[in-house]
């Protein structure tokens, strides 16, 4: 795919060229970091994250993820390990079904075992690091936060709910493997895994484009609520690929200099930032302020009635 020849994406305001530049910069940063640091200390395959910034915080907090289909799957059964949490009542039948139907799940853990064998923080941390992705019977999803702890949520390994009451377990899991999971947080920023460093450049760009278009369709108020998009590795800088320009009202003052007859026209445009309250003018007026002057005073030696009034007033003031 030649991204440079592709037109801008029709759904969003992000151009493919901006995405391509950011991906090139991230891959260059990744390559330079690998050369300067010990390769053993770096993850062999690192995620690329799309950072979403909204204009307004979502009014409703939801723990359910929005699935955004990606052209290139983030996980494969050959290179990843998956774990399934189930209710005690179906633990035996679930293990049997996984084996018989070839469902790509490495281990099935029932809820009571999860509570008993993974009480300590260190045990929960090891469990979190042992698998690439976690699935769970959606009926026990509300119970998991107190059971698995904060480690899963901070590392973005939140168990994905599966409807185990249906027979299409494999189809549901395959759908998750080829999707980006958007969890709208309680703030304005959310982070989504969209690609991996092991993918080639074209695959990464394809996934980012699909993720941007998908996110713009599922967030509240859709594209109008999107303020910015950034791309990053976990330890890199966040590179902007879209930033909404603040909308400011414009005031056109009009033509300047037209009355002077110099033939020059100037249009003064100024941004209106805020409306300042008008200053109150006192309605009380003294006698002197009430005096008006004739514009023709002193012209041709003619003195008008206003001038006579002015002289009479000044004389009265001197006498005081």
Secondary structure in CASP SS format (residue, H / E / C, confidence):
PFRMAT SS
TARGET T0000
AUTHOR 0000-0000-0000
METHOD secondary structure of the structure
MODEL  1
X C 1.00
X C 1.00
X H 1.00
X H 1.00
X H 1.00
X C 1.00
X C 1.00
X C 1.00
X C 1.00
X C 1.00
X C 1.00
X C 1.00
X C 1.00
X C 1.00
X C 1.00
X H 1.00
X H 1.00
X H 1.00
X H 1.00
X H 1.00
X H 1.00
X H 1.00
X H 1.00
X H 1.00
X H 1.00
X H 1.00
X H 1.00
X H 1.00
X H 1.00
X H 1.00
X H 1.00
X H 1.00
X H 1.00
X H 1.00
X H 1.00
X H 1.00
X C 1.00
X C 1.00
X H 1.00
X H 1.00
X H 1.00
X C 1.00
X C 1.00
X C 1.00
X C 1.00
X C 1.00
X E 1.00
X E 1.00
X E 1.00
X E 1.00
X E 1.00
X E 1.00
X E 1.00
X E 1.00
X C 1.00
X C 1.00
X C 1.00
X C 1.00
X C 1.00
X C 1.00
X C 1.00
X C 1.00
X C 1.00
X C 1.00
X C 1.00
X E 1.00
X E 1.00
X E 1.00
X E 1.00
X C 1.00
X C 1.00
X C 1.00
X C 1.00
X C 1.00
X C 1.00
X C 1.00
X C 1.00
X C 1.00
X C 1.00
X C 1.00
X C 1.00
X E 1.00
X E 1.00
X E 1.00
X E 1.00
X E 1.00
X C 1.00
X H 1.00
X H 1.00
X H 1.00
X H 1.00
X H 1.00
X H 1.00
X H 1.00
X H 1.00
X H 1.00
X H 1.00
X H 1.00
X H 1.00
X H 1.00
X H 1.00
X C 1.00
X C 1.00
X C 1.00
X C 1.00
X C 1.00
X E 1.00
X E 1.00
X E 1.00
X E 1.00
X H 1.00
X H 1.00
X H 1.00
X H 1.00
X H 1.00
X H 1.00
X H 1.00
X C 1.00
X C 1.00
X C 1.00
X H 1.00
X H 1.00
X H 1.00
X H 1.00
X H 1.00
X H 1.00
X H 1.00
X H 1.00
X H 1.00
X H 1.00
X C 1.00
X C 1.00
X E 1.00
X E 1.00
X E 1.00
X E 1.00
X E 1.00
X H 1.00
X H 1.00
X H 1.00
X H 1.00
X H 1.00
X H 1.00
X H 1.00
X H 1.00
X H 1.00
X H 1.00
X H 1.00
X C 1.00
X C 1.00
X H 1.00
X H 1.00
X H 1.00
X H 1.00
X C 1.00
X C 1.00
X C 1.00
X C 1.00
X C 1.00
X E 1.00
X E 1.00
X E 1.00
X C 1.00
X C 1.00
X C 1.00
X C 1.00
X C 1.00
X C 1.00
X H 1.00
X H 1.00
X H 1.00
X H 1.00
X H 1.00
X H 1.00
X H 1.00
X H 1.00
X H 1.00
X C 1.00
X E 1.00
X E 1.00
X E 1.00
X E 1.00
X C 1.00
X C 1.00
X C 1.00
X C 1.00
X C 1.00
X C 1.00
X E 1.00
X E 1.00
X E 1.00
X E 1.00
X E 1.00
X E 1.00
X E 1.00
X E 1.00
X C 1.00
X C 1.00
X C 1.00
X C 1.00
X H 1.00
X H 1.00
X H 1.00
X H 1.00
X H 1.00
X H 1.00
X H 1.00
X H 1.00
X H 1.00
X H 1.00
X H 1.00
X H 1.00
X H 1.00
X H 1.00
X H 1.00
X H 1.00
X H 1.00
X H 1.00
X C 1.00
X C 1.00
X C 1.00
X H 1.00
X H 1.00
X H 1.00
X H 1.00
X E 1.00
X E 1.00
X E 1.00
X E 1.00
X E 1.00
X E 1.00
X E 1.00
X C 1.00
X C 1.00
X C 1.00
X C 1.00
X C 1.00
X C 1.00
X E 1.00
X E 1.00
X E 1.00
X E 1.00
X E 1.00
X C 1.00
X C 1.00
X C 1.00
X C 1.00
X C 1.00
X E 1.00
X E 1.00
X E 1.00
X E 1.00
X E 1.00
X E 1.00
X E 1.00
X E 1.00
X C 1.00
X H 1.00
X H 1.00
X H 1.00
X C 1.00
X C 1.00
X C 1.00
X C 1.00
X C 1.00
X E 1.00
X E 1.00
X E 1.00
X E 1.00
X E 1.00
X E 1.00
X E 1.00
X C 1.00
X C 1.00
X C 1.00
X C 1.00
X C 1.00
X C 1.00
X C 1.00
X C 1.00
X C 1.00
X C 1.00
X C 1.00
X C 1.00
X C 1.00
X C 1.00
X C 1.00
X C 1.00
X C 1.00
X C 1.00
X C 1.00
X C 1.00
X C 1.00
X C 1.00
X C 1.00
X C 1.00
X C 1.00
X C 1.00
X C 1.00
X C 1.00
X C 1.00
X C 1.00
X C 1.00
X C 1.00
X H 1.00
X H 1.00
X H 1.00
X H 1.00
X H 1.00
X H 1.00
X H 1.00
X H 1.00
X H 1.00
X H 1.00
X H 1.00
X H 1.00
X H 1.00
X H 1.00
X H 1.00
X C 1.00
END
